[in-house]
Amino acid sequence: MGESVHKEELISLHQMLYEIKDYFEGSNPDLKFSEYHSLKINPAQLHKSKMEHKYAIFVLGNELANAMKDVEFSASGRISARMRELAAKTLKEMEYIQ
């Protein structure tokens, strides 16, 4: 996600992932998405920064990939690893900015 991505686009992606999370939570009550929930951010919070939404997307993407792995979707392990990498990189960028 390069700098050319607008905040509105990130929020739209965040919303889509959020809806997928809701679907997984509805179909499997054991799924908690605890790391994402601990961020205390959701797509409706337009006042949150672009970087915060970007970080939430990667954290949620990682947890969604892990949930998919549990039901044996192919390639979800690679997706999870990539989301974890991107989340760590974005967190470093956020710390650098502050």
N, C-alpha and C positions, 0 to 999 in steps of 0.2 A: 504494500500500500504506500505508494509514493506520495510526495507532497502535493501532487496535483489532485488528489482525492479531496473533494469538498466535505465539510462537516455534515451536510445534509445526506450525502451518500453514505458516510460512515454510520450515521444514525439509522438510515434505511437498512443497511446490512445488519446492524445491531438488532433492529426490530425483527428481521427475518430469523436470525439465530435465536432470539428470545422466544419466538413462536415455536421453533423446533424444540427448544428446551421445555416449554410448557407441554408440548405433545409427549415428549419422553417422560416427564414427571407424571402426566396423566396416565400413561400406560404402564409405568413402573414406579410405584410409590417409594421404592428403596433408593431411587436416584435422588441425590441431594443437591448437586451442583454447589457445594459448600464454598469453594474458592470464589466462584462468581458471586454468590450471594454476599460473601464477606466484603466485596467491593462497594456494596451499597450504591449501585448505579443501575439504572435501567434506561431503555431507549426514550422514554418520555421525559427524561431530565435534560431538556435542551440547554440548560444553563451550564451543564458540565462541559469541560473542554473537549476539543477534538481529540487530543491525546488520551484523555480519560476514556472516551468511547472506543478509541482504537485499542487500548489496553484491554478493556472489557471484552471486546470482540475476540481477541486472541485467547484470553483466559476461558471464555465461554466455548470457543471453538475447540480448545484442548479438552475440556470436560465433555463436550458433545462427542468428540472422537472417542474418548474413553468409554462413554455410554454405548456408542455404536460397536465398539470392539467387544463389549460384553455380549452382544447379540450376533457376533461373528460377521460383521460386514468386512469385506476385503479392503485393504489399504488403510483402515482407520488407524492402525498403529503408526504409520508414517505421517498421517495427518496430525495425530496427537503430538508426535515429536516436533513437527514443524511449527505447530501452534505454540508449543512450549518455548521453542527457540525465539519465535517472533514476539511472544509476550515478554520474555527476558530482555530482548533487545529494546522493546518499547519502554519497559520499566527503566532501563538505563538512560534512555533519551529523556524520560520524564524527570529523572533525578538530575540530569545535566541542566535542564531548563530551569529548574527551581533554585 
